[in-house]
Amino acid sequence: MTGLEEGARDDGVSVEDFKAVFRRHAGGVAVVTALGPDGPIGFTATSVISLSVDPAYLAFSVNAHSSALPVIEIADSVVVNVLSADQAAVADRFASRTQDRFAGPEIRVLPTGDVVLTGSTGWVQGRIEQRVHVGNSLLVVVRALTAGLGQHTWPLVYVDRTYHRLGEDTRLG
């Protein structure tokens, strides 16, 4: 690829090319939960990133068409549940349009009222500190306040529209 020619308009990469590249970018799978006026909501996210460790911050994005968006726009806090390799069905449930996403998975309610999914490899609960609209998504910055570990299991990974399992046999070194 070369840079833009003088006077050329910068329309950015095509949606198809952008998606094709990121289908090859493996991402950990998490379920973000938050409390709304009608109870807990949750959605599957592969966009979770660690921003800073001291102090601890993370971020994730929510699609503008997500049913969870109205709650995330007003919520004070969230829990990011990092899914284990045996939780692909949980990831599918929270990615679906089903209304009662909490009917199947076992949960634990924190003293704050926030919801942790039992069986996750780990979780972080935090306060939403920034929301930035970017394209067709909302970028959410969270100050991590508490965290916990589940059983030491391999995480669920998503690449090329498919869940994958890591294990000793996938280790390179």
N, C-alpha and C positions, 0 to 999 in steps of 0.2 A: 504494500500500500504506500501511496505517496501522500504528501500533504495536499491541502486544497490549492487549486490554481488560483492565481490572482483574480478577484472579482467573482469567484464561484460562491454559491450559497452553501452554507453549512446546515444541511437538514439532518445530520447525524446518521448513524448506522440504521439499516432497516430493522423492523421488528423481527423479521424472520432470521436475519443474520445474528442479531443480538441473542435471541432465544437459542439458536443453534450452538453458539459458543457456551452459553451458561448451562445447556443440557449436559455438557461435558465437564462441568465444574461440580464436584461432589460437595454436598452440604449435609451437615448434621440435621436431624429432624427434631423439632420441639413442638410442644403444644403450649401456647400462651393462654393463660386464664386470667379473667378479671371479673370483678363484681359489677353488675349493672343494676338498674332500678328494679328489674324483674328477676334477679338472681344471677348466678354465674354464667359467663359465656366463655367460649374457648375456640381456638382455631389452630390449625397446623401451620407451622412456619419453618422454612428452611433458610430464612434470611437473618438468623440471629448471629450477632458478632460481639466479641469482647472489644470494648473501646479503650478501657483503662483498668489497671489492676490496683492502683493506689492514687486516688480512691477508685473503688470498683464501679465501673459503668459498663452497661451493655446496650445494644440497640437491636431493633428488629423493624421490619416494615409490614404494613397491612395494605392490601389492595383496596382501592377506593370502592370496589363493588362488594367487598366482604360484608357479610351480615354482622360481623363483630365490630366494624368501624365505628358506628355510633357510640358504642360503649367505650371503646379505646379512646375516643375523642374527649370523653368526660371523666374517665376513671382516674383515681389518684394513684393506684398501685396495680401491679400485675405479678403473676408468677410465670416464669419461663421453665417449663418442665422438659428436660432433655430426655428424649425417649430411648429406651433400650431396644436392642435388636429384635426382641420378641414382642414389641408393641406396634407392629405394622398395622394391625387392625385398629388400634387406638388412633394412629395417625390418619387412617382412612376415615374413621368415624368423625374426627374433628375437621377433616377437609371436606366432608360431605355437606349437603344442604339439609340434613336431618335437623329437626328442631330440638330434640332432646339428646344432645351429645353426651350428657353426663349419665344417661341411663345405664350404660354398660360398665365403664371403667370404675374401679374402686378409687375413692378419693379420701383425702384427709383435709380437714379445715384447720387453717392456722388460727392463732388467737386474733389476728387482724381480720379474719373472715375470708381471707384469700384461700383459693383451692389449689392443693397439690395433688397430682395424679400419682397414686401408689404404683410402684413398679418401675417408675422412671429411674434412670441411672443417676440423676441428680436434678436439683431445682434451685432457682434463685428467685427470691421475692424482693421486689423493689418499688421505689417511688418513681412515677413518671415525672421527668423534669423538663423534657422538651418534646415538642411535636412539630415536625417540619413537613409541609406538603411538597412532594417531589414527584413531578409527572403524575401518573395515575396511582400513586401510593402515598401513604403517610409514614414517615420515618419517626420512630419513637425511641427516645433516649431515656434510659432507666438507671437510676442510682441504686445499686444493689445494697439491700439492707440485711437480709438473712439468706442463708443457703443451707442445703442439706444434700447428703448423698444417699442413694438407695443402695441396693446390692451392687457389688463390683461386677458389672456386666458390660458387654460390648455395646456401643451405641448403634442406633439405627441411622443409616446413611441413605441419601437420595441422590441418584445420578441418572441422567437420560430417562426421566419419567418412571423410574423403577427404584424400589427400596432394595438396599443391599445390607449385608451383615459383615462386619469386620470380625476377625478372629486371629488366632495365632498363625494360621496358615496364610494370612494375607500380609503378615509382617515382612518388611523388606530387609531388615537388619537383625 
